Amino acid sequence: MKKFGLVFLAIFLYIVLWFGIVGVAIAATGGDEEAGLVIALGTLIIFPITLFPFMQFVAKRIFHFPGQGSPISEEALRAEILNINNLDAPVMIQEKNGRLIATWKYVDARWWELLAKAGLKQVYELHMKFDQEKKAVTMIDINKSVSWRAGPDKVRLRGGFFRGVSSTYEIGKQWGIKENFELGKIYDYKFSSGEIKYPIMNTILRNGWDVRFGLW
């Protein structure tokens, strides 16, 4: 929660700064209503455009977790994460535009049935961007609404605009990929986002890479 508090404080100070700049600019017009209106309209356009990049900047710096030990190569780290696809687990890894995307294995008939019966209204996706130079992985939490329909080939996902940021993790206490997905049993899964996120995150950290959370 402390990290979330820092984020909210940074955004609050950013808004205060904007109001201060706008107030000074309007005061400098000497009461010219037309100039004041132009400044106000300009603020309504520019403020939201700059707010989201600022939030991304803040998130990646506050939600930053350092890796442990010497970092392995990007190829080895990707291979370890991609190996999830070879395990009897409800999680699958997809590659898209250089990213790895972890989500529930809804395309598998057995897991589709369990996921549908669990009554999930949203499907969680964990997007991972790799920075070889900085030895860091940026994680992006995305939730999409889901329609299960008649079978795994009929699953429909929509949305993906909600992007959250995790403020906590348990490295060493939460198991990594091998422990969670190799030894996990069907009845062990509650299909929460943490069951995907934490094992992957801990595995990345244990292999010497940093983890950051971002919005895109």
C-alpha positions in Angstrom: 0.0 0.0 0.0 2.9 2.3 0.6 3.8 2.2 -3.1 0.3 3.0 -4.1 0.4 6.0 -1.7 3.5 7.3 -3.4 1.8 7.0 -6.8 -1.3 8.9 -5.6 1.0 11.5 -4.1 2.9 12.0 -7.3 -0.3 12.3 -9.4 -1.7 14.8 -6.8 1.4 16.9 -7.0 1.3 16.7 -10.8 -2.3 18.0 -10.8 -1.4 20.8 -8.3 1.5 21.8 -10.5 -0.7 22.0 -13.6 -3.3 24.1 -11.8 -0.5 26.4 -10.5 0.9 26.9 -14.0 -2.6 27.5 -15.5 -3.4 29.9 -12.7 -0.3 31.9 -13.3 -0.9 31.9 -17.1 -4.4 33.2 -16.7 -3.3 35.8 -14.2 -0.7 37.0 -16.7 -3.4 37.8 -19.3 -4.6 40.6 -17.1 -8.2 39.6 -17.1 -8.5 39.0 -20.8 -11.4 36.6 -21.0 -10.7 35.4 -24.5 -7.0 34.6 -23.7 -8.2 32.9 -20.5 -10.6 30.7 -22.4 -7.8 29.7 -24.9 -5.6 28.7 -22.0 -8.4 26.7 -20.3 -9.2 24.9 -23.5 -5.6 24.2 -24.2 -5.2 22.8 -20.7 -8.2 20.4 -21.3 -6.4 19.0 -24.3 -2.8 18.9 -23.2 -3.4 17.7 -19.6 -4.8 14.3 -20.3 -2.2 13.8 -23.1 0.7 14.3 -20.7 -1.0 12.6 -17.7 -0.8 9.1 -19.0 2.9 9.2 -19.9 3.6 10.7 -16.5 1.7 7.9 -14.8 3.7 5.4 -16.8 6.9 7.1 -15.7 5.9 7.0 -12.1 4.6 3.4 -12.2 7.8 2.0 -13.7 10.0 3.8 -11.0 7.9 3.1 -7.9 6.8 -0.4 -8.8 10.3 -1.6 -9.4 11.7 -4.8 -7.9 15.4 -5.7 -8.2 16.5 -9.1 -9.3 18.6 -11.4 -7.2 22.0 -12.7 -8.2 23.6 -12.7 -11.7 21.2 -12.3 -14.6 20.8 -15.1 -17.1 20.5 -14.4 -20.8 17.3 -13.1 -22.2 17.0 -16.3 -24.4 17.3 -18.5 -21.3 14.8 -16.5 -19.4 12.3 -16.5 -22.2 12.8 -20.3 -22.6 12.1 -20.9 -19.0 8.8 -18.9 -19.2 7.8 -20.5 -22.5 8.4 -23.9 -20.9 5.0 -23.4 -19.2 3.4 -24.5 -22.4 5.0 -27.9 -21.9 3.5 -28.4 -18.5 0.1 -29.7 -17.4 -1.0 -26.4 -16.2 -4.0 -24.1 -16.9 -1.6 -21.3 -18.1 -0.4 -20.7 -21.6 2.3 -18.4 -23.0 1.9 -16.6 -26.3 4.5 -14.6 -28.2 3.3 -11.4 -29.9 5.4 -8.4 -31.2 8.4 -9.4 -29.1 6.3 -9.7 -25.9 5.4 -12.8 -23.9 1.7 -12.9 -22.8 0.7 -15.3 -20.0 -3.0 -16.1 -19.7 -5.4 -18.9 -18.8 -5.4 -21.9 -21.2 -8.9 -21.4 -22.4 -8.1 -22.9 -25.8 -7.7 -26.3 -24.1 -11.0 -28.2 -23.8 -10.3 -29.6 -20.3 -9.2 -26.2 -18.9 -11.9 -24.3 -20.8 -14.5 -26.4 -19.0 -13.1 -25.7 -15.6 -12.6 -22.0 -16.4 -16.2 -21.7 -17.6 -17.6 -23.5 -14.6 -15.6 -21.2 -12.3 -17.8 -18.4 -13.6 -15.0 -16.1 -14.6 -16.3 -12.9 -16.1 -12.8 -11.7 -17.0 -9.7 -13.3 -18.3 -6.4 -12.0 -17.0 -3.4 -11.4 -19.2 0.1 -10.7 -18.1 2.1 -8.9 -20.8 5.9 -9.0 -20.5 8.3 -6.7 -22.3 12.1 -7.5 -22.1 14.9 -5.0 -22.0 18.1 -6.8 -22.6 20.3 -3.8 -21.9 18.8 -3.0 -18.5 18.1 -6.7 -17.7 14.5 -5.8 -16.8 11.1 -7.0 -17.6 8.1 -4.6 -17.7 4.9 -6.4 -16.6 1.5 -5.1 -17.6 -1.7 -6.4 -16.0 -4.6 -6.5 -18.4 -8.1 -7.8 -17.8 -10.5 -8.7 -20.6 -14.2 -9.5 -20.4 -14.9 -13.0 -21.6 -17.8 -14.9 -23.3 -17.3 -18.7 -22.9 -20.0 -19.8 -25.4 -20.1 -23.4 -26.5 -16.5 -24.5 -26.6 -12.8 -23.4 -26.5 -12.8 -22.4 -30.1 -15.8 -20.1 -29.4 -14.3 -18.1 -26.6 -14.5 -14.4 -27.2 -12.4 -11.8 -25.4 -13.3 -8.1 -25.4 -11.8 -4.9 -23.9 -8.4 -4.9 -22.4 -8.4 -1.3 -21.5 -8.3 -1.8 -17.8 -4.7 -2.0 -16.8 -3.8 -2.5 -13.1 -0.5 -2.4 -11.2 0.4 -4.8 -8.5 2.1 -3.3 -5.4 3.1 -6.4 -3.6 4.9 -9.7 -4.2 6.4 -12.5 -2.2 9.7 -13.7 -3.6 10.9 -16.8 -1.7 7.5 -17.3 -0.1 5.4 -17.7 -3.2 6.6 -20.5 -5.4 8.1 -20.0 -8.9 7.1 -21.5 -12.2 8.4 -25.0 -11.6 6.9 -25.4 -8.1 3.5 -23.9 -9.0 2.9 -25.3 -12.5 4.7 -28.6 -12.4 3.3 -29.7 -9.1 0.0 -27.9 -9.2 -3.2 -29.9 -9.2 -6.4 -29.0 -10.9 -8.3 -28.5 -7.7 -5.5 -26.2 -6.3 -6.3 -23.4 -8.7 -8.7 -20.6 -7.8 -8.0 -18.9 -11.2 -6.9 -15.6 -9.6 -4.5 -13.3 -11.4 -1.8 -13.9 -8.7 -1.6 -17.6 -9.7 -0.2 -16.5 -13.0 1.6 -13.4 -12.0 3.6 -14.3 -8.9 5.2 -17.6 -10.0 6.4 -15.8 -13.2 7.5 -12.7 -11.4 9.4 -14.7 -8.8 11.1 -16.7 -11.5 12.3 -13.6 -13.3 13.6 -12.0 -10.1 15.4 -15.2 -9.0 17.2 -15.3 -12.4 18.7 -11.8 -11.8 16.3 -9.7 -13.9 14.5 -6.7 -12.5 10.7 -6.4 -12.7 8.9 -3.2 -13.3 5.1 -2.6 -13.6 3.8 -0.3 -16.3 0.6 0.7 -18.1 1.7 -0.2 -21.6 
